Amino acid sequence: MTEIVKGGNLPVPGQVWRIAVVRRDAGDGVPEVDASALLLDASGRVRGDGDLVFYNQPAHASGAVRLLDQVRDGERRVADWLEIDTERVEPAVQRIVITASSEHGTFGQVPGLHIRTVSAATGEQLALYEVDDASTETAFLLGEFYLREGAWKFRALGQGYDSGLVGLAEDFGIVGRDPEPAPDDEPAPGDGPVHDGGPDPVDEAVSGGASPEAIPEELLAKVREAEAEAALVRTTPQVPAQRPPRTGPRSDAELFGGEFPDFVRSGEGKADITVDVPIPAGYVVVESTRKGDGYFAVHSIDEKGQSDALLANTLLKDQGARRALRYDGKAPLRLRVSAYDEPWTVAVRPVSTVEVLDGTAEGRGSDVLLYTGPAGLLSSRLRTRLGFEWFNVHGYEPDGSDHLLANEASRFPRETRPLPEGPLLVQLVSADGDWSLKVRPPKENRFWRRASR
């Protein structure tokens, strides 16, 4: 067996290894410790919550990593055993990090903490790393197995965290979201995407070993981009609330922007429009409709005359959009319509004209609603008309803070995510099809909740 120090690495031969996270047994001031593993891609992030193997999720879906038994000896030592089968590791996984965490104490209270790797086939001890500098940490990256030029190696890490398993896992992309329950309005068998003609596609794999259709990469790229943008730290907004808060939905609407006369303009084909009514700084609603089919889009225009915020974008027949736009009030609002020679109408209205999301709502295409209730969960679904679609919903606070409420690409997108306390503008950004929203009460997160030991 080779003992290594923090930062050291060595090759680990064989296909299947067993890893022991060893320490003094709990009791007499020594807290309980849990071992876990994170499966990371080339970017050093998990691909989803399923890439954490821990007490509530003891085996990875691929079978590559499993959390085995806990073993105690007569010298008050205890070991949590994990198993890694490299033949089952998916190609996207480049690193497997072994961690330890404690819910009720620090690792300065845990004597004898070390990680040991042995061959499952021969029992040969391959590597040993002892942690000898723990103090106030509540979680540790003990070591990692990583691919280098097609071969697996082990590196001793010894990196501590003071945020426990939850904080450590979140740093690698774990969300800790509970599995979604089946919606109350689960479609009947065969109720799939809506099509204008031809046979309905089948979501399940056909017999004979054929694979299901893959989601188009351009839609997956939109999902990834939206998630990355949602993770960014939001800057301090520049648009203030217009009036002091009062009670009721109307005063909540006024927090987003003041009143002004409706502006309405109709035309055909391409056009640039200048909104010639006085609009205070804040949110406005841009509503667009058109007759016919083909490409239809509306953008705001920046000070350089370039297309800026996207306010409508659809191929659906006789379809338009209703979008919220933050307006700085510094220059006249200008809009650009891109369309074929079909007639269209564009209107700019105050936020007080939007409908209130009160429990449930249904609609078609891009739309915006005002939510004024307490924090909860928002269940959203889209019945597509063009096969695979990207379904994207955001929530905007009066100060411009942005919350991602739905973000999925599939044939029948549906998702449940946390809904912040209102007032909130719920914006269906991408929704080419018939959508429904349902506000649900918050529930206890069971992802991290431990069953009794």
C-alpha positions as CSV (number, residue, x, y, z in Angstrom):
1,M,0.0,0.0,0.0
2,T,1.2,3.5,-0.9
3,E,0.6,6.3,1.6
4,I,0.5,9.8,0.0
5,V,0.3,13.3,1.2
6,K,-2.1,16.1,0.3
7,G,-1.8,16.9,-3.4
8,G,0.0,13.7,-4.2
9,N,-1.2,11.3,-6.9
10,L,-0.6,7.8,-8.1
11,P,-2.0,5.4,-10.7
12,V,-4.7,3.0,-9.5
13,P,-4.7,-0.3,-11.5
14,G,-7.7,-2.6,-11.9
15,Q,-11.3,-2.3,-12.9
16,V,-13.2,-2.2,-9.6
17,W,-12.1,-0.5,-6.4
18,R,-13.5,-0.3,-2.9
19,I,-12.9,2.9,-1.0
20,A,-13.1,3.2,2.8
21,V,-13.7,6.5,4.6
22,V,-12.4,5.6,8.1
23,R,-12.5,7.6,11.4
24,R,-13.3,7.2,15.1
25,D,-16.8,6.0,15.8
26,A,-19.3,8.6,17.0
27,G,-19.9,9.2,20.7
28,D,-18.1,11.0,23.5
29,G,-17.9,14.3,21.6
30,V,-17.2,12.7,18.2
31,P,-19.9,13.6,15.6
32,E,-21.4,11.3,13.0
33,V,-19.7,11.4,9.6
34,D,-21.2,10.5,6.2
35,A,-19.2,9.5,3.1
36,S,-20.4,10.4,-0.4
37,A,-19.2,10.7,-4.0
38,L,-19.6,13.3,-6.8
39,L,-19.4,12.3,-10.5
40,L,-18.0,15.3,-12.4
41,D,-17.7,16.1,-16.1
42,A,-14.8,17.8,-17.9
43,S,-15.9,21.2,-16.6
44,G,-15.7,19.9,-13.0
45,R,-19.5,20.0,-12.5
46,V,-22.2,17.4,-12.0
47,R,-24.7,16.9,-14.8
48,G,-27.6,16.8,-12.4
49,D,-28.6,15.8,-8.9
50,G,-28.3,12.1,-9.9
51,D,-24.5,12.6,-9.9
52,L,-24.3,12.7,-6.1
53,V,-24.1,9.3,-4.4
54,F,-24.9,9.7,-0.7
55,Y,-27.1,8.4,2.1
56,N,-30.4,9.2,0.3
57,Q,-29.1,8.1,-3.1
58,P,-26.8,5.2,-2.5
59,A,-26.2,4.1,-6.1
60,H,-25.6,6.0,-9.3
61,A,-28.0,5.2,-12.2
62,S,-25.1,3.9,-14.3
63,G,-24.0,1.4,-11.6
64,A,-20.5,2.9,-11.6
65,V,-20.5,4.2,-8.0
66,R,-22.3,2.6,-5.0
67,L,-22.3,3.4,-1.3
68,L,-21.9,0.0,0.5
69,D,-22.1,-1.0,4.1
70,Q,-20.8,0.8,7.2
71,V,-18.4,-1.4,9.1
72,R,-17.2,-1.1,12.8
73,D,-14.3,-2.9,14.5
74,G,-13.5,-3.6,18.1
75,E,-11.2,-0.5,18.4
76,R,-14.1,2.0,17.9
77,R,-13.2,2.7,14.3
78,V,-15.9,2.9,11.6
79,A,-15.6,2.8,7.9
80,D,-18.1,3.8,5.2
81,W,-17.4,1.7,2.1
82,L,-17.9,2.8,-1.5
83,E,-17.4,0.9,-4.7
84,I,-16.3,2.2,-8.1
85,D,-16.6,0.1,-11.3
86,T,-14.6,1.9,-14.0
87,E,-16.2,-0.2,-16.8
88,R,-19.5,1.4,-16.0
89,V,-18.3,5.0,-15.8
90,E,-20.0,7.0,-18.5
91,P,-17.7,8.7,-21.0
92,A,-18.8,12.2,-19.9
93,V,-17.6,11.5,-16.3
94,Q,-13.9,12.5,-15.9
95,R,-13.6,12.7,-12.1
96,I,-15.1,11.0,-9.1
97,V,-14.6,12.9,-5.9
98,I,-14.9,11.2,-2.5
99,T,-16.2,13.4,0.3
100,A,-17.0,13.3,4.0
101,S,-19.4,15.5,5.9
102,S,-20.8,16.0,9.4
103,E,-24.1,17.5,10.3
104,H,-23.5,17.9,14.1
105,G,-19.9,18.8,14.6
106,T,-16.6,19.7,13.0
107,F,-13.8,17.5,11.6
108,G,-11.5,18.8,14.3
109,Q,-13.6,16.6,16.6
110,V,-13.1,13.5,14.4
111,P,-9.9,11.6,15.2
112,G,-8.2,9.2,12.7
113,L,-9.9,10.4,9.5
114,H,-8.4,8.8,6.4
115,I,-9.4,7.3,3.0
116,R,-8.1,4.0,1.8
117,T,-8.5,2.4,-1.6
118,V,-8.3,-1.4,-2.2
119,S,-8.7,-3.6,-5.2
120,A,-12.1,-5.4,-5.2
121,A,-10.6,-8.3,-7.1
122,T,-7.4,-9.0,-5.0
123,G,-7.9,-7.1,-1.8
124,E,-4.6,-5.3,-2.4
125,Q,-4.4,-1.9,-0.7
126,L,-3.6,0.7,-3.4
127,A,-3.6,4.1,-1.7
128,L,-3.9,5.7,1.8
129,Y,-4.3,9.3,2.6
130,E,-4.7,10.6,6.2
131,V,-6.2,14.0,7.1
132,D,-4.1,15.5,9.8
133,D,-5.0,19.2,9.7
134,A,-8.8,19.3,10.2
135,S,-10.2,22.0,12.5
136,T,-13.5,23.8,12.0
137,E,-14.5,22.1,8.7
138,T,-17.9,20.4,8.4
139,A,-17.2,18.8,5.0
140,F,-14.1,17.5,3.2
141,L,-13.0,16.7,-0.3
142,L,-10.8,13.7,0.7
143,G,-9.6,12.5,-2.7
144,E,-10.5,12.1,-6.3
145,F,-10.2,9.5,-9.0
146,Y,-9.5,11.1,-12.4
147,L,-8.8,10.1,-16.0
148,R,-5.4,11.0,-17.4
149,E,-4.6,9.8,-21.0
150,G,-7.1,7.0,-20.7
151,A,-5.8,5.7,-17.3
152,W,-7.3,6.3,-13.8
153,K,-5.3,8.0,-11.1
154,F,-6.0,8.9,-7.5
155,R,-5.1,12.3,-6.0
156,A,-5.3,13.2,-2.3
157,L,-7.2,16.5,-1.9
158,G,-7.8,17.4,1.8
159,Q,-9.9,20.4,1.0
160,G,-12.2,21.5,3.8
161,Y,-15.6,23.3,3.7
162,D,-17.5,25.0,6.5
163,S,-20.9,24.6,4.8
164,G,-21.5,20.9,5.2
165,L,-22.5,18.4,2.5
166,V,-25.2,20.8,1.1
167,G,-22.8,23.7,0.5
168,L,-20.1,21.4,-0.8
169,A,-22.4,19.7,-3.2
170,E,-24.0,23.0,-4.4
171,D,-20.5,24.2,-5.3
172,F,-20.4,21.4,-7.8
173,G,-23.8,22.1,-9.3
174,I,-26.1,20.0,-7.1
175,V,-29.5,21.7,-6.7
176,G,-31.1,19.2,-4.3
177,R,-34.5,19.3,-6.0
178,D,-37.1,16.7,-5.0
179,P,-38.3,14.4,-7.8
180,E,-41.4,15.9,-9.4
181,P,-44.7,14.3,-8.6
182,A,-47.0,13.4,-11.5
183,P,-49.1,16.5,-12.3
184,D,-52.8,16.4,-11.4
185,D,-53.6,16.9,-15.0
186,E,-51.5,14.1,-16.3
187,P,-52.4,13.5,-20.0
188,A,-54.2,10.4,-21.0
189,P,-52.3,7.7,-22.8
190,G,-51.5,8.8,-26.3
191,D,-52.0,12.5,-25.4
192,G,-48.9,13.8,-27.0
193,P,-47.8,16.9,-29.0
194,V,-50.4,18.5,-31.2
195,H,-49.8,18.4,-34.9
196,D,-51.6,19.9,-37.8
197,G,-51.5,16.7,-39.7
198,G,-49.9,13.2,-40.0
199,P,-49.4,10.6,-37.3
200,D,-48.5,11.6,-33.8
201,P,-44.9,10.8,-32.8
202,V,-44.3,8.2,-30.1
203,D,-42.1,9.3,-27.1
204,E,-41.2,5.7,-26.1
205,A,-38.5,3.7,-27.8
206,V,-39.9,1.4,-30.5
207,S,-39.3,-2.3,-30.5
208,G,-36.3,-3.8,-32.1
209,G,-33.7,-1.9,-30.1
210,A,-34.3,1.5,-31.8
211,S,-33.3,4.6,-29.8
212,P,-35.8,7.4,-28.9
213,E,-35.4,10.6,-31.0
214,A,-32.8,12.8,-29.5
215,I,-33.7,16.3,-28.4
216,P,-32.2,18.7,-31.0
217,E,-28.9,20.2,-29.8
218,E,-30.0,23.8,-30.6
219,L,-32.8,23.4,-28.0
220,L,-30.5,21.8,-25.4
221,A,-28.1,24.7,-26.0
222,K,-30.9,27.2,-25.1
223,V,-31.7,25.3,-21.9
224,R,-28.0,25.3,-20.9
225,E,-27.7,29.0,-21.7
226,A,-30.8,29.9,-19.7
227,E,-29.5,27.9,-16.7
228,A,-26.1,29.6,-16.9
229,E,-27.6,33.1,-17.0
230,A,-29.8,32.3,-14.1
231,A,-26.7,31.4,-12.0
232,L,-25.1,34.8,-12.5
233,V,-25.1,37.4,-9.8
234,R,-27.7,40.0,-10.7
235,T,-26.4,43.6,-10.8
236,T,-28.1,46.4,-8.9
237,P,-31.2,47.5,-10.9
238,Q,-31.3,51.0,-12.3
239,V,-35.1,51.3,-12.6
240,P,-36.8,52.4,-9.3
241,A,-40.3,51.4,-8.2
242,Q,-42.7,54.1,-9.4
243,R,-44.9,54.6,-6.4
244,P,-45.0,53.7,-2.7
245,P,-46.6,50.3,-2.1
246,R,-50.3,50.0,-1.1
247,T,-52.5,47.0,-0.9
248,G,-54.1,44.9,-3.6
249,P,-53.1,43.7,-7.1
250,R,-53.4,47.2,-8.6
251,S,-50.8,48.7,-6.3
252,D,-48.6,45.6,-6.9
253,A,-48.8,46.4,-10.6
254,E,-47.8,50.0,-10.0
255,L,-44.6,48.8,-8.4
256,F,-43.5,47.7,-11.8
257,G,-44.4,50.9,-13.7
258,G,-46.7,53.8,-13.8
259,E,-49.8,54.4,-15.8
260,F,-49.8,55.9,-19.4
261,P,-52.1,56.0,-22.4
262,D,-52.1,52.8,-24.5
263,F,-50.1,53.1,-27.7
264,V,-51.4,51.0,-30.7
265,R,-49.9,50.8,-34.2
266,S,-50.9,48.5,-37.1
267,G,-49.2,47.8,-40.4
268,E,-47.9,45.2,-42.8
269,G,-44.5,43.7,-43.4
270,K,-41.3,45.2,-41.9
271,A,-41.4,48.4,-40.0
272,D,-39.7,50.5,-37.3
273,I,-42.0,52.2,-34.8
274,T,-41.5,55.1,-32.4
275,V,-43.8,55.1,-29.4
276,D,-45.0,58.7,-29.2
277,V,-46.8,58.6,-25.8
278,P,-45.1,59.6,-22.6
279,I,-44.0,56.5,-20.7
280,P,-42.5,56.6,-17.2
281,A,-39.4,54.5,-16.4
282,G,-40.2,50.9,-15.4
283,Y,-41.8,47.9,-16.9
284,V,-44.2,48.1,-19.9
285,V,-46.1,45.4,-21.7
286,V,-45.5,45.0,-25.5
287,E,-48.4,43.1,-27.1
288,S,-48.2,42.0,-30.7
289,T,-50.6,40.1,-33.0
290,R,-50.5,39.2,-36.6
291,K,-52.6,37.4,-39.2
292,G,-51.2,34.6,-41.4
293,D,-48.1,32.4,-40.9
294,G,-44.4,32.5,-41.5
295,Y,-41.7,34.2,-39.4
296,F,-42.8,37.1,-37.1
297,A,-40.6,38.9,-34.6
298,V,-40.6,42.2,-32.7
299,H,-37.5,43.7,-31.1
300,S,-36.8,46.9,-29.2
301,I,-34.3,49.1,-30.8
302,D,-31.2,50.4,-28.9
303,E,-29.7,53.9,-29.1
304,K,-27.5,52.7,-32.1
305,G,-30.5,51.6,-34.1
306,Q,-29.8,47.9,-33.5
307,S,-32.3,45.2,-32.6
308,D,-32.2,44.7,-28.8
309,A,-34.7,42.9,-26.6
310,L,-36.7,40.1,-28.3
311,L,-40.4,40.8,-27.7
312,A,-42.1,38.3,-30.1
313,N,-40.7,35.4,-32.1
314,T,-43.0,32.8,-33.6
315,L,-43.8,30.7,-36.7
316,L,-47.3,29.8,-35.5
317,K,-50.3,30.9,-37.6
318,D,-52.2,34.0,-36.4
319,Q,-50.0,34.1,-33.3
320,G,-48.4,37.0,-31.5
321,A,-46.9,37.6,-28.1
322,R,-47.2,39.6,-24.9
323,R,-43.9,40.5,-23.2
324,A,-42.7,42.6,-20.4
325,L,-39.9,45.1,-21.2
326,R,-37.9,47.3,-18.8
327,Y,-37.8,50.8,-20.1
328,D,-35.3,53.3,-18.8
329,G,-37.3,56.4,-19.7
330,K,-34.3,58.2,-21.2
331,A,-35.3,58.2,-24.9
332,P,-38.4,57.4,-26.9
333,L,-39.2,53.7,-27.0
334,R,-38.6,52.3,-30.5
335,L,-39.7,48.9,-31.8
336,R,-38.8,46.9,-34.9
337,V,-41.2,44.5,-36.6
338,S,-39.9,41.7,-38.8
339,A,-42.6,40.0,-40.8
340,Y,-43.7,39.0,-44.3
341,D,-46.5,41.0,-45.9
342,E,-49.2,39.9,-43.4
343,P,-51.1,42.5,-41.3
344,W,-50.0,43.0,-37.7
345,T,-50.8,45.2,-34.7
346,V,-48.3,46.2,-31.9
347,A,-49.5,47.8,-28.6
348,V,-47.6,49.2,-25.7
349,R,-49.6,49.2,-22.4
350,P,-48.9,49.6,-18.6
351,V,-48.4,46.6,-16.4
352,S,-51.8,47.2,-14.8
353,T,-53.4,45.7,-17.9
354,V,-52.0,42.2,-17.5
355,E,-54.1,39.4,-16.0
356,V,-53.4,38.2,-12.4
357,L,-52.1,34.6,-12.0
358,D,-54.5,33.5,-9.3
359,G,-54.0,29.7,-8.8
360,T,-54.1,28.5,-12.4
361,A,-53.8,30.0,-15.9
362,E,-53.9,28.7,-19.5
363,G,-52.9,30.3,-22.7
364,R,-51.1,29.9,-26.0
365,G,-47.8,31.5,-27.0
366,S,-45.6,34.0,-25.2
367,D,-47.5,35.9,-22.5
368,V,-47.0,37.7,-19.2
369,L,-49.0,37.5,-15.9
370,L,-48.9,39.3,-12.6
371,Y,-48.5,37.0,-9.5
372,T,-49.2,38.7,-6.1
373,G,-49.4,35.7,-3.8
374,P,-47.1,34.0,-1.3
375,A,-44.1,31.9,-2.1
376,G,-44.8,28.4,-3.4
377,L,-44.2,26.1,-6.3
378,L,-45.1,26.8,-10.0
379,S,-46.0,23.7,-12.1
380,S,-45.9,24.5,-15.8
381,R,-46.5,22.5,-18.9
382,L,-46.6,23.0,-22.6
383,R,-48.5,21.1,-25.2
384,T,-46.4,21.5,-28.3
385,R,-47.5,22.0,-31.8
386,L,-44.2,21.6,-33.6
387,G,-42.7,18.4,-32.0
388,F,-39.7,19.2,-29.8
389,E,-39.9,22.7,-28.2
390,W,-38.1,24.8,-25.7
391,F,-40.3,25.9,-22.8
392,N,-38.9,28.9,-20.9
393,V,-40.6,30.9,-18.1
394,H,-39.0,33.7,-16.0
395,G,-40.2,35.7,-13.0
396,Y,-39.3,39.4,-12.7
397,E,-39.4,41.4,-9.5
398,P,-40.0,45.1,-9.5
399,D,-36.3,45.8,-9.0
400,G,-35.4,43.7,-12.0
401,S,-34.3,40.5,-10.2
402,D,-34.8,37.5,-12.4
403,H,-36.0,34.0,-11.4
404,L,-35.9,31.0,-13.7
405,L,-39.3,29.3,-13.3
406,A,-39.2,26.7,-16.1
407,N,-36.5,25.7,-18.6
408,E,-37.0,22.4,-20.5
409,A,-36.7,21.1,-24.0
410,S,-38.8,18.1,-25.0
411,R,-41.8,16.9,-26.8
412,F,-44.0,17.5,-23.8
413,P,-42.2,20.0,-21.6
414,R,-43.3,20.2,-17.9
415,E,-41.6,21.3,-14.8
416,T,-42.1,22.4,-11.2
417,R,-39.9,25.0,-9.6
418,P,-39.9,27.3,-6.6
419,L,-42.1,30.4,-7.1
420,P,-40.9,33.5,-5.1
421,E,-43.3,35.6,-3.1
422,G,-45.1,38.2,-5.2
423,P,-45.4,40.7,-6.7
424,L,-43.8,39.0,-9.7
425,L,-44.2,39.3,-13.4
426,V,-44.4,35.7,-14.7
427,Q,-43.1,35.8,-18.3
428,L,-43.6,32.9,-20.6
429,V,-40.6,33.7,-22.8
430,S,-40.7,30.7,-25.1
431,A,-44.0,28.8,-25.3
432,D,-44.9,27.9,-28.9
433,G,-48.0,25.8,-28.0
434,D,-50.8,25.6,-25.4
435,W,-49.5,26.1,-21.9
436,S,-50.9,25.9,-18.4
437,L,-49.6,27.1,-15.1
438,K,-50.6,26.0,-11.6
439,V,-49.5,27.6,-8.3
440,R,-49.0,25.0,-5.5
441,P,-48.1,25.4,-1.9
442,P,-44.5,25.0,-0.9
443,K,-43.4,21.6,0.3
444,E,-40.6,20.3,2.5
445,N,-37.5,19.4,0.6
446,R,-36.8,15.7,1.1
447,F,-33.7,15.5,-1.0
448,W,-31.3,16.1,2.0
449,R,-33.6,14.8,4.7
450,R,-32.1,11.8,6.3
451,A,-34.0,8.8,7.5
452,S,-33.1,7.5,10.9
453,R,-29.7,5.9,11.1
